[in-house]
Amino acid sequence: MSLSSLVGEPPSNIDLSANSTARNDAVVVSMYALAFITICFRLYSRTKVQQARIALDDWLIVAALVSGTANMACAIAGGYYGLGRHVWVVNLNEIIHMVRILFANFLLYILTVPLIKISIILSYRRLFGMQWTMWACIILSLAYWVGCTAAFLSACQPISYYWSEYEDPWGGYKRYNLYPFYIGHAVANLAGDVLILLVPIPLVWRLQLRVAQKIQILSIFLLGGFVCVASAIRIYYFTFITDVDVTWNLGNVFIWSSIEPSIGIVCACLPVLQPLFRTIINRAGAGPGPKPPPNPKTNASKGVRFAPDLMSKFHPVDESRQRRDSEAILTTTSVHVELDSMGKEGRLSDEEECLGYDLMSIKVHKDFQMREEHR
């Protein structure tokens, strides 16, 4: 049955043959493929380049990809039931199936987004140690998932009335208007993205590095701003779902509900990929030719070159803590930087600069003691 009797005649300036399904599918699949490839590189970087174990933040981002896969499948399946076509050429049966898919798509979205957020926070933890701001972001992310899921599932009585109302308007009722809820959850998600984006700024700025080096580090973290842009665009398209041509407008909502998690996954992986990029650049820059003679001051197992004077002067105070840090280190560098007791601003000494280490790959222990070891 056509919906023309319910929504009225179409405006004269609308091409009823238009169909954005192919475009929507191409965008969704492309962004998902980018997220999938990025995670593959992340796992390779962690296990092969850094020689590290797969940590909790890695597992969470993989779980987000699995959830995002189902999310993408919903966006594609919706195209078979009128999504991306004008409402005047969609029948009632297609509307019911499309709303069922929308129901599943929304539940998957509010699961995928917190997984990405918590994974990013745990990645921060590996660099900076656990801060109270990180705990707050984790709690807010979990509260977002629990609150939105509970509110969404209780919106209709029975739950099936979410899609059956179009066929049987008297078969149930809505407890509240879903439109303000859609806008509210999207705004809350955007606020969470902004908070997580701001978390590393004060931590990096208190590092004893030059301003240029701090900006270089922050530029990697602030790439997450693309997620905020995607969230804002999604909110914009949500404002059109009350329009008569709902099936056409929902196409854009489905697209950005899939694009945003994919961008989030890519941004969450970029800091972890930095060691892999550096390895590729170093190998490309070295080119063919004879290898330089081995340096006796080079750590053979890690491939890290130490300044001669630092080799004999510095030894970490807490060896068990050093072992824990080495398991969570982001790169193959064996110099660690810890921010548990960040102090005043300052610059790296000449001895530290001669290490030539990667700023994104280290943790700095500020407290050292001099101790002579006899082996």
C-alpha positions in Angstrom: 0.0 0.0 0.0 1.4 3.4 -1.0 1.7 6.1 1.7 0.4 8.9 -0.6 -2.9 8.8 1.2 -1.3 9.5 4.5 1.4 12.0 3.6 -0.3 13.8 0.7 0.8 14.4 -2.8 4.5 15.0 -3.5 5.8 18.5 -4.2 6.2 19.2 -7.9 10.0 19.8 -7.7 10.8 16.3 -6.4 12.1 13.6 -8.7 10.3 10.5 -7.4 12.7 8.2 -9.3 15.7 9.5 -7.3 17.5 6.9 -5.2 20.5 7.6 -3.0 20.9 4.0 -1.8 24.0 3.3 -4.0 25.7 6.5 -2.9 24.9 5.8 0.8 26.2 2.2 0.6 29.4 3.3 -1.2 30.2 5.8 1.5 29.4 3.5 4.4 31.4 0.6 3.0 34.4 2.8 2.2 34.6 4.2 5.7 34.1 0.8 7.2 36.9 -0.6 5.1 39.2 2.2 6.2 38.4 1.4 9.9 39.0 -2.3 9.3 42.4 -1.7 7.6 43.5 0.7 10.3 42.7 -1.9 13.1 44.7 -4.5 11.2 47.7 -2.1 11.1 47.2 -1.3 14.7 47.4 -5.0 15.8 50.4 -5.5 13.5 52.1 -2.5 15.1 51.4 -3.7 18.6 52.5 -7.3 18.1 55.3 -7.0 15.5 56.8 -3.5 15.7 56.4 -2.9 19.4 56.6 -6.5 20.5 53.8 -5.9 23.0 50.9 -7.8 24.2 47.4 -7.1 22.9 46.0 -4.9 25.7 42.5 -4.1 26.8 42.2 -1.0 24.7 43.1 -3.1 21.6 40.4 -5.6 22.4 37.8 -2.9 23.0 38.5 -1.3 19.6 38.2 -4.7 18.0 34.8 -5.1 19.8 33.8 -1.7 18.4 34.7 -2.9 14.9 32.5 -6.0 15.4 29.6 -3.8 16.6 30.3 -1.3 13.8 30.1 -4.2 11.2 26.6 -5.0 12.3 25.8 -1.2 12.2 27.1 -1.0 8.7 25.0 -4.1 7.7 21.9 -2.3 9.1 22.6 0.8 7.0 23.0 -1.3 3.8 19.9 -3.5 4.6 17.8 -0.3 5.1 18.3 0.5 1.4 16.3 -2.6 0.4 13.3 -1.3 2.3 13.0 2.3 1.2 15.9 4.0 2.9 17.3 6.6 0.5 14.1 6.8 -1.6 11.2 9.3 -1.4 8.4 8.3 0.9 5.8 8.6 -1.9 7.2 5.5 -3.7 7.7 3.4 -0.5 4.9 1.1 0.6 3.8 0.4 4.2 5.4 -3.0 4.5 8.8 -1.5 3.5 8.3 1.2 6.2 7.7 -1.4 8.9 10.9 -3.4 7.9 12.9 -0.2 7.7 11.9 0.9 11.2 12.8 -2.5 12.6 16.3 -2.0 11.1 16.4 1.5 12.5 15.6 0.0 15.9 18.6 -2.4 15.7 20.8 0.3 14.2 20.3 2.7 17.1 21.0 0.0 19.7 24.2 -0.9 17.9 25.3 2.7 17.6 24.9 3.5 21.3 27.0 0.4 22.0 29.8 1.1 19.5 30.4 4.7 20.5 31.2 4.0 24.2 33.5 1.1 23.2 35.6 3.5 21.1 35.6 6.2 23.8 36.8 3.8 26.6 39.5 2.3 24.2 40.8 5.8 23.7 40.9 6.6 27.4 42.8 3.3 28.1 45.3 4.3 25.4 45.8 7.6 27.3 46.4 5.6 30.4 49.3 3.8 28.8 51.0 7.1 28.2 50.0 9.2 31.2 48.9 6.8 33.9 45.3 6.8 35.2 44.0 10.3 36.0 40.7 11.2 37.6 39.6 12.9 34.4 40.0 9.5 32.6 37.9 7.8 35.3 35.2 10.4 34.8 35.2 9.9 31.0 34.9 6.1 31.5 32.0 6.5 33.9 30.2 9.0 31.6 30.7 6.7 28.6 29.2 3.7 30.5 26.4 5.9 31.8 25.6 7.0 28.3 25.3 3.4 27.1 23.2 2.3 30.0 21.0 5.4 30.1 20.3 5.5 26.4 19.7 1.8 26.1 17.2 1.8 29.0 15.4 4.9 27.8 15.1 3.7 24.2 13.9 0.2 25.1 11.2 1.7 27.4 10.0 4.3 24.9 7.2 2.0 23.6 4.8 -0.4 25.3 5.2 -3.1 24.0 8.6 -2.7 22.5 7.3 -4.0 19.1 5.0 -0.9 19.0 8.1 1.0 17.8 7.5 -0.4 14.3 4.0 -1.9 14.5 2.3 1.4 15.1 2.3 2.0 11.4 0.2 -1.1 10.9 -1.7 -1.2 14.1 -1.9 2.3 15.7 -4.1 0.9 18.6 -1.8 -2.0 19.5 0.3 -0.1 22.0 1.4 3.4 23.0 4.5 5.6 23.3 5.6 6.7 26.8 7.3 9.8 25.4 8.2 11.6 22.1 11.3 10.0 20.6 12.4 13.0 18.6 13.8 15.0 21.6 15.4 11.8 22.8 17.2 11.4 19.5 18.5 15.0 19.6 19.4 14.7 23.3 21.4 11.5 23.0 23.3 12.9 20.0 24.2 16.1 21.9 25.4 14.1 24.9 27.5 12.0 22.6 29.1 15.1 21.1 29.8 16.5 24.6 31.5 13.2 25.5 33.7 13.4 22.3 34.8 17.0 23.2 35.6 16.0 26.8 37.8 13.0 25.7 39.5 15.3 23.2 40.4 17.7 25.9 41.7 15.2 28.4 45.3 14.9 27.1 45.9 18.6 26.6 46.8 19.6 30.2 48.8 16.3 30.6 50.9 16.9 27.6 51.3 20.6 28.3 52.9 19.8 31.7 55.6 17.6 30.1 59.1 18.9 30.3 59.4 19.4 26.5 59.7 22.3 24.2 56.5 24.0 23.0 57.0 22.7 19.5 57.3 19.2 20.7 54.2 19.5 22.9 52.3 20.8 19.9 53.5 17.9 17.8 52.2 15.4 20.3 48.9 17.2 20.8 48.4 17.4 17.0 48.1 13.6 16.9 45.6 13.5 19.8 43.5 16.4 18.4 42.9 14.5 15.2 40.0 13.1 17.2 38.3 16.4 16.4 37.1 14.8 13.1 34.8 12.6 15.3 33.3 15.8 16.8 32.6 17.1 13.3 30.9 13.8 12.3 28.8 13.9 15.5 27.7 17.5 14.7 26.7 16.6 11.2 24.7 13.6 12.5 22.8 16.0 14.8 22.1 18.2 11.9 20.5 15.4 9.9 18.5 14.3 12.9 16.6 17.6 12.8 15.0 16.5 9.5 13.5 13.2 10.6 10.2 14.9 11.4 9.9 16.0 7.8 7.2 14.3 5.6 9.9 12.7 3.4 11.2 10.7 6.3 12.6 7.8 4.3 14.8 10.1 2.2 16.1 12.0 5.3 16.7 8.9 7.3 19.2 7.8 4.7 21.6 10.6 5.8 21.1 9.7 9.5 22.0 6.0 8.7 25.1 7.1 6.8 26.5 9.3 9.6 25.5 6.8 12.3 27.9 4.5 10.5 30.5 7.0 9.4 31.0 8.5 12.9 32.1 5.2 14.5 34.4 4.4 11.6 36.1 7.8 12.0 36.3 7.2 15.7 38.0 3.9 15.2 40.6 5.4 12.8 41.3 8.3 15.2 41.7 5.9 18.1 44.3 3.9 16.2 46.4 6.7 14.8 48.6 7.3 18.0 49.3 3.5 18.2 50.2 3.4 14.5 52.9 6.1 14.9 55.7 3.6 15.7 54.8 1.7 12.5 54.9 4.9 10.4 58.3 5.8 11.9 59.7 2.3 11.2 58.5 2.5 7.5 60.0 6.1 7.2 63.3 5.0 8.7 63.6 2.0 6.4 62.7 4.0 3.4 65.2 6.7 4.3 68.0 4.3 4.9 67.7 2.8 1.4 70.1 0.1 0.0 73.7 0.1 1.1 76.1 -1.3 3.6 75.0 -1.3 7.2 76.8 0.8 9.8 79.0 -1.1 12.3 77.2 -2.2 15.4 77.3 0.2 18.4 78.3 -1.5 21.7 76.0 0.9 23.5 73.0 -0.3 21.6 70.4 -2.5 23.3 70.2 -5.5 21.1 66.9 -6.8 22.2 65.1 -3.4 21.9 67.1 -1.7 19.2 67.5 1.5 21.3 70.7 3.5 21.4 71.6 5.1 24.7 73.9 8.0 25.4 77.1 6.6 27.0 76.9 8.7 30.1 73.3 8.0 30.7 73.9 4.3 30.6 76.0 4.4 33.7 74.2 7.2 35.6 70.5 6.4 35.6 68.6 3.4 36.9 64.8 3.4 37.7 63.9 3.2 41.4 61.1 0.7 41.1 62.0 -2.3 38.9 58.6 -4.0 39.2 57.0 -0.8 38.0 59.4 -0.6 35.1 58.4 -4.1 34.1 54.8 -3.2 34.1 55.5 -0.1 32.0 57.5 -2.1 29.5 54.4 -4.3 28.9 52.3 -1.3 28.1 54.8 0.8 26.2 53.7 2.1 22.9 56.9 1.5 20.9 60.1 -0.5 21.0 61.8 2.3 23.0 63.1 1.2 26.4 63.2 4.7 27.8 60.0 5.3 29.8 58.3 8.4 30.7 55.9 8.5 33.7 53.6 11.4 34.5 52.7 10.3 38.0 54.6 13.2 39.5 54.7 15.9 36.8 56.6 18.9 37.9 57.5 22.3 36.7 57.9 23.3 33.0 61.3 22.7 31.6 63.3 21.5 28.6 65.1 18.3 27.8 68.8 18.3 28.7 71.5 17.8 26.2 71.9 14.3 27.5 68.2 13.5 26.9 68.2 15.1 23.5 71.1 12.9 22.3 68.9 9.8 22.9 67.0 10.7 19.7 63.9 9.0 21.0 60.3 9.2 19.7 58.3 11.6 21.7 55.0 9.7 21.2 56.5 6.4 22.3 57.9 7.0 25.7 57.0 7.5 29.3 59.4 9.6 31.4 60.4 8.6 34.9 61.2 11.9 36.7 62.6 10.3 39.8 66.0 8.6 39.4 68.6 7.4 41.8 72.2 6.7 41.1 73.2 3.2 41.9 76.1 1.1 40.8 75.4 -2.4 39.8 77.9 -5.3 39.7 77.3 -8.1 37.4 
